[in-house]
Amino acid sequence: MNHKHLFYFWQVAKAGSVARAAAAINVTPQTLSGQIGLLESSLGTELFARQGRNIVLTEAGKMALEYADELFALSAELEVMIKHHPQGRPTEFRVGVSDAVPKSLACTLLEPAIRGEQPTRLACREWQLDRLLAQLAVHELDMVISDGPLPPGFSVRAYNHRLLDSGVSFLVAREQAAAHAADFPACLNHLPLLLPGEDSTLRQSLQPWLERKRIGARVVGEFDDTALMATFGLRGVGAFPIASIAEAEFVASGELAVLGRTTEVQVSYFAISVERRLTHPSVLAVIEAAQRLGNPPEADKSGPN
């Protein structure tokens, strides 16, 4: 079997379209179609079937995709293991950071990776999780740091490595804090709220807690980017939640204060990698940095800090 033909099939199967796959890997649709035709000829069966204007996998195609997923995941793992063997340390560490991860936490986790014995160049990309996972799938990234595990149904084999857990703190502009902090969490009924976007794991964990506490949240803004949400909070637009472990980043200037904290809502951070057994020295440095982080502040304390 020609593995180049199999790679082209794999790209089309993941993209769901010859045109999208061709654009992603910078070849012409005609080349892709021709190479897949050769693969089908060598296997003696069709891997795709037409369904209106779309193409779908045949039963043989679905089977081939399962094997291709595993083959290319193992290939990536082999490359990492050989390339980053102790005798050949990496010169570049390519990391994707979900935009829901606080900047200070990302820095704390990643800094040890570039302060090791051998010089390492950090290439850090911040984007939405689905875009970063797409880059991880084609081995453009070594690791993704996210506020949640690998989503169900992701087509390429990858592995979750839990980094740490944190409770949640609610912050507000300091001038608003004194009037509201004494009766946390009931005070959230009287403040406009800024919340992470609906796809955020923090938002999904927070919603049931708000309902249990009978808090009728008046949501005035939703944000995919934590830093942007905090900027609106800083300007007095509303209170907002962040992981308690990153609290110091936001209150350091003295312009924001803590309304209260809870451990009833948990945020978990993960490293997502194509490595089943972690060997990449920079990834190991991130895991060790997470293990060294202390516990977040105690729960359910009120008052400006």
Backbone torsions as a table, in degrees:
resi	resn	phi	psi	omega
1	MET	NA	135.7	176.9
2	ASN	-83.0	114.2	-175.9
3	HIS	-68.5	-24.1	176.0
4	LYS	-66.3	-41.7	176.5
5	HIS	-61.8	-41.5	-179.9
6	LEU	-64.3	-37.5	178.7
7	PHE	-63.3	-42.5	178.1
8	TYR	-63.2	-42.9	175.9
9	PHE	-58.0	-44.7	-177.7
10	TRP	-61.0	-42.8	179.6
11	GLN	-64.2	-42.7	179.9
12	VAL	-67.4	-41.7	-179.5
13	ALA	-61.9	-39.2	179.9
14	LYS	-72.4	-39.2	-177.4
15	ALA	-77.5	-25.7	-178.2
16	GLY	76.6	10.1	-176.6
17	SER	-162.8	136.5	176.8
18	VAL	-63.4	-41.8	-177.0
19	ALA	-63.8	-45.0	-178.9
20	ARG	-65.8	-41.5	179.5
21	ALA	-64.7	-41.2	-179.9
22	ALA	-61.6	-41.5	179.2
23	ALA	-66.9	-37.0	-177.0
24	ALA	-67.5	-37.1	-175.9
25	ILE	-109.3	8.1	170.9
26	ASN	63.0	47.6	170.3
27	VAL	-129.8	168.7	-179.3
28	THR	-82.0	150.3	175.5
29	PRO	-57.2	-34.6	-179.8
30	GLN	-63.7	-41.6	178.1
31	THR	-61.7	-45.5	179.2
32	LEU	-59.4	-49.7	-178.3
33	SER	-60.3	-42.0	-179.9
34	GLY	-64.3	-43.1	-179.1
35	GLN	-67.2	-38.1	177.9
36	ILE	-68.1	-36.3	175.7
37	GLY	-59.8	-40.2	177.7
38	LEU	-65.7	-38.2	178.2
39	LEU	-64.7	-43.9	179.3
40	GLU	-63.1	-38.4	177.8
41	SER	-63.7	-42.1	-179.1
42	SER	-68.3	-29.4	179.5
43	LEU	-89.7	-17.2	179.0
44	GLY	75.2	25.4	179.0
45	THR	-157.6	157.4	177.9
46	GLU	-84.3	139.7	179.4
47	LEU	-102.6	-21.7	177.6
48	PHE	-125.9	152.1	174.1
49	ALA	-133.1	149.3	177.9
50	ARG	-78.2	138.5	174.3
51	GLN	-137.0	90.1	-170.9
52	GLY	67.9	-125.6	177.3
53	ARG	-90.3	-3.6	-176.5
54	ASN	-102.3	165.1	172.8
55	ILE	-113.9	143.6	178.0
56	VAL	-129.7	156.5	178.4
57	LEU	-75.3	137.1	169.5
58	THR	-76.5	176.1	176.4
59	GLU	-60.3	-41.0	177.1
60	ALA	-64.5	-37.7	178.6
61	GLY	-64.1	-39.8	178.2
62	LYS	-63.3	-40.6	178.6
63	MET	-65.2	-43.0	179.7
64	ALA	-62.9	-37.3	-179.6
65	LEU	-65.0	-40.0	179.1
66	GLU	-59.9	-45.6	179.9
67	TYR	-68.2	-37.7	180.0
68	ALA	-65.5	-40.1	176.8
69	ASP	-55.9	-48.6	-177.3
70	GLU	-69.2	-39.7	-178.5
71	LEU	-61.0	-48.0	-176.2
72	PHE	-75.8	-28.0	173.6
73	ALA	-66.2	-43.1	178.1
74	LEU	-66.6	-35.9	177.7
75	SER	-62.1	-43.4	179.1
76	ALA	-65.2	-39.9	179.3
77	GLU	-64.2	-41.6	177.9
78	LEU	-62.0	-43.2	180.0
79	GLU	-60.0	-44.7	-179.8
80	VAL	-63.1	-44.8	-176.9
81	MET	-63.5	-41.9	-179.0
82	ILE	-74.7	-45.9	-175.9
83	LYS	-63.9	-35.2	-174.8
84	HIS	-110.1	26.2	171.6
85	HIS	-58.6	148.5	-176.6
86	PRO	-49.4	-23.4	179.1
87	GLN	-83.4	-6.3	-179.9
88	GLY	-142.6	75.4	-176.5
89	ARG	-62.7	149.4	-179.3
90	PRO	-69.5	147.3	174.9
91	THR	-99.0	-14.2	179.1
92	GLU	-138.7	135.0	177.6
93	PHE	-118.7	111.7	-173.3
94	ARG	-101.3	115.4	-173.5
95	VAL	-127.1	137.2	170.2
96	GLY	-103.2	133.3	179.3
97	VAL	-119.3	118.5	177.8
98	SER	-59.1	141.4	-176.1
99	ASP	-69.4	-5.4	174.8
100	ALA	-85.8	-8.9	-178.8
101	VAL	-84.0	125.2	179.2
102	PRO	-56.7	141.2	-175.5
103	LYS	-60.7	-41.8	-178.2
104	SER	-65.6	-37.4	178.5
105	LEU	-65.8	-44.6	178.1
106	ALA	-59.4	-42.4	179.9
107	CYS	-64.3	-44.0	-180.0
108	THR	-61.4	-38.8	-179.0
109	LEU	-73.5	-36.3	-172.5
110	LEU	-90.0	-25.4	-175.1
111	GLU	-56.5	-42.1	179.9
112	PRO	-61.7	-25.0	-178.5
113	ALA	-67.4	-25.1	-179.0
114	ILE	-106.8	9.4	177.5
115	ARG	-118.1	23.8	179.8
116	GLY	-77.7	-170.0	-177.2
117	GLU	-66.7	-35.3	-179.0
118	GLN	-108.6	144.4	179.7
119	PRO	-59.8	133.6	178.8
120	THR	-131.9	132.3	178.1
121	ARG	-97.6	121.4	-178.9
122	LEU	-89.1	125.1	172.9
123	ALA	-113.5	103.8	-172.4
124	CYS	-107.7	128.4	179.3
125	ARG	-119.1	128.7	176.9
126	GLU	-111.4	128.1	-176.8
127	TRP	-163.7	-178.2	173.6
128	GLN	-71.4	151.4	-171.5
129	LEU	-58.9	-42.1	-176.7
130	ASP	-63.5	-36.0	178.4
131	ARG	-68.5	-40.5	-179.8
132	LEU	-66.6	-38.9	179.3
133	LEU	-66.7	-32.4	175.5
134	ALA	-63.7	-38.7	177.2
135	GLN	-70.3	-36.4	176.1
136	LEU	-62.8	-37.9	-177.4
137	ALA	-63.1	-32.9	-179.9
138	VAL	-101.3	17.4	171.7
139	HIS	65.1	28.3	172.8
140	GLU	-84.9	-12.7	176.6
141	LEU	-127.5	148.8	176.0
142	ASP	-87.6	-26.4	-174.3
143	MET	-162.9	152.4	172.8
144	VAL	-124.0	132.5	174.0
145	ILE	-102.2	126.3	-172.4
146	SER	-138.1	161.3	175.2
147	ASP	-91.5	19.5	177.0
148	GLY	-162.9	164.3	-179.9
149	PRO	-75.3	176.6	177.0
150	LEU	-56.4	126.5	-178.4
151	PRO	-63.8	148.2	176.6
152	PRO	-60.3	143.3	176.1
153	GLY	87.1	0.9	177.0
154	PHE	-64.9	128.9	-163.9
155	SER	-79.2	-17.6	-178.0
156	VAL	-105.9	138.7	-177.7
157	ARG	-68.2	122.5	176.5
158	ALA	-145.0	170.2	-170.1
159	TYR	-131.5	138.9	176.7
160	ASN	-89.0	133.9	174.6
161	HIS	-125.3	106.5	-176.0
162	ARG	-65.9	130.6	-178.3
163	LEU	-96.5	-56.3	-178.0
164	LEU	-167.5	165.2	178.1
165	ASP	-120.8	155.7	-179.4
166	SER	-149.9	148.0	168.0
167	GLY	-75.6	-170.4	-174.8
168	VAL	-125.6	138.0	175.1
169	SER	-114.5	144.4	173.5
170	PHE	-106.8	127.3	-178.1
171	LEU	-115.1	158.2	178.2
172	VAL	-154.0	159.2	175.7
173	ALA	-56.2	137.8	-171.1
174	ARG	-55.6	-38.0	-177.9
175	GLU	-66.5	-19.5	178.2
176	GLN	-91.9	-15.5	-169.1
177	ALA	-70.4	-43.1	-172.7
178	ALA	-58.6	-34.7	-176.2
179	ALA	-78.4	-13.3	-171.0
180	HIS	-126.0	-21.0	-166.6
181	ALA	-70.3	-21.8	-172.3
182	ALA	-65.0	-28.1	-174.7
183	ASP	-116.5	40.7	175.1
184	PHE	-64.5	137.9	5.0
185	PRO	-93.4	1.0	-177.0
186	ALA	-59.6	-27.2	-179.3
187	CYS	-61.4	-20.5	179.1
188	LEU	-65.9	-18.2	175.0
189	ASN	-68.7	-21.2	-172.9
190	HIS	-108.0	4.6	-178.9
191	LEU	-121.9	142.4	169.4
192	PRO	-64.8	145.8	-177.0
193	LEU	-115.4	141.4	169.2
194	LEU	-108.5	128.8	-174.7
195	LEU	-128.2	155.3	171.5
196	PRO	-63.2	160.2	179.4
197	GLY	-60.8	162.0	-174.5
198	GLU	-61.9	-25.3	179.4
199	ASP	-80.7	-10.0	-178.1
200	SER	-69.8	138.9	177.1
201	THR	-66.7	-31.8	175.9
202	LEU	-62.5	-44.8	179.4
203	ARG	-61.8	-43.0	-178.9
204	GLN	-65.5	-33.0	177.4
205	SER	-79.2	-30.8	-175.2
206	LEU	-74.4	-36.6	-174.2
207	GLN	-56.9	-49.0	178.7
208	PRO	-62.6	-34.5	178.5
209	TRP	-64.0	-43.9	177.8
210	LEU	-59.6	-39.7	179.2
211	GLU	-68.2	-41.8	179.6
212	ARG	-63.8	-35.5	-179.8
213	LYS	-84.0	1.7	179.7
214	ARG	55.9	46.6	178.0
215	ILE	-100.6	115.5	177.6
216	GLY	-85.1	80.9	-173.3
217	ALA	-62.3	128.1	173.2
218	ARG	-99.3	91.4	-173.6
219	VAL	-80.4	120.5	-179.6
220	VAL	-108.2	-5.8	179.1
221	GLY	-164.5	145.3	175.2
222	GLU	-127.0	139.3	-171.9
223	PHE	-140.0	136.1	171.7
224	ASP	-81.7	-26.4	-176.5
225	ASP	-102.9	119.5	-178.3
226	THR	-61.6	-40.1	-178.1
227	ALA	-63.4	-39.4	178.9
228	LEU	-67.8	-40.5	176.8
229	MET	-59.3	-42.5	179.8
230	ALA	-65.5	-33.9	179.1
231	THR	-64.6	-41.3	176.6
232	PHE	-65.0	-40.6	177.3
233	GLY	-61.9	-39.5	179.4
234	LEU	-60.8	-31.5	-179.7
235	ARG	-87.5	9.2	174.3
236	GLY	83.0	15.5	-177.9
237	VAL	-73.4	-31.8	-179.4
238	GLY	175.2	172.0	174.4
239	ALA	-81.7	156.5	-178.0
240	PHE	-150.5	153.1	179.9
241	PRO	-97.2	145.8	171.9
242	ILE	-143.1	162.3	175.5
243	ALA	-63.8	131.7	-177.3
244	SER	-59.3	-30.0	-178.0
245	ILE	-65.4	-20.1	178.8
246	ALA	-104.0	9.8	-174.5
247	GLU	-56.3	-42.7	-175.7
248	ALA	-58.1	-33.6	179.6
249	GLU	-58.7	-39.2	-171.5
250	PHE	-87.7	-27.4	-176.9
251	VAL	-98.0	-2.7	-174.8
252	ALA	-58.3	-36.2	-176.3
253	SER	-75.9	-15.4	-177.8
254	GLY	85.0	-1.8	-177.9
255	GLU	-88.5	-15.9	176.0
256	LEU	-117.3	150.5	178.5
257	ALA	-131.9	159.2	-179.5
258	VAL	-89.2	122.9	172.6
259	LEU	-75.3	-42.0	-179.4
260	GLY	177.5	172.9	-177.8
261	ARG	-134.8	155.2	174.0
262	THR	-144.8	143.5	171.2
263	THR	-102.7	2.6	176.3
264	GLU	-70.3	-23.1	173.6
265	VAL	-108.6	127.5	-177.5
266	GLN	-117.4	139.7	171.5
267	VAL	-112.9	129.5	179.3
268	SER	-115.7	137.2	-179.9
269	TYR	-112.2	141.3	-174.3
270	PHE	-130.0	148.7	163.1
271	ALA	-100.2	127.9	179.4
272	ILE	-111.8	126.4	-172.6
273	SER	-141.6	155.4	173.3
274	VAL	-80.5	-7.2	178.1
275	GLU	-81.6	126.6	173.5
276	ARG	-77.9	-45.6	175.6
277	ARG	-108.2	115.4	-173.6
278	LEU	-68.9	122.5	178.1
279	THR	-130.1	-21.8	-180.0
280	HIS	-60.0	120.1	-174.3
281	PRO	-60.4	-33.8	179.8
282	SER	-72.8	-36.9	175.5
283	VAL	-64.0	-42.4	178.3
284	LEU	-61.6	-36.2	178.1
285	ALA	-64.4	-37.9	177.3
286	VAL	-64.8	-44.5	179.5
287	ILE	-60.6	-43.5	-179.8
288	GLU	-66.2	-36.8	177.9
289	ALA	-63.6	-39.8	178.8
290	ALA	-64.3	-39.0	-179.8
291	GLN	-67.1	-27.9	-178.6
292	ARG	-81.6	-17.3	-177.2
293	LEU	-65.5	138.5	179.6
294	GLY	-76.2	177.9	178.3
295	ASN	-72.2	149.9	176.0
296	PRO	-68.9	170.6	179.9
297	PRO	-58.2	158.1	-179.1
298	GLU	-64.2	158.6	-170.8
299	ALA	-84.8	154.3	166.6
300	ASP	58.3	30.9	171.3
301	LYS	-91.7	141.0	-176.8
302	SER	-112.1	165.0	173.3
303	GLY	107.2	150.7	179.9
304	PRO	-61.2	142.5	177.2
305	ASN	-121.9	NA	NA
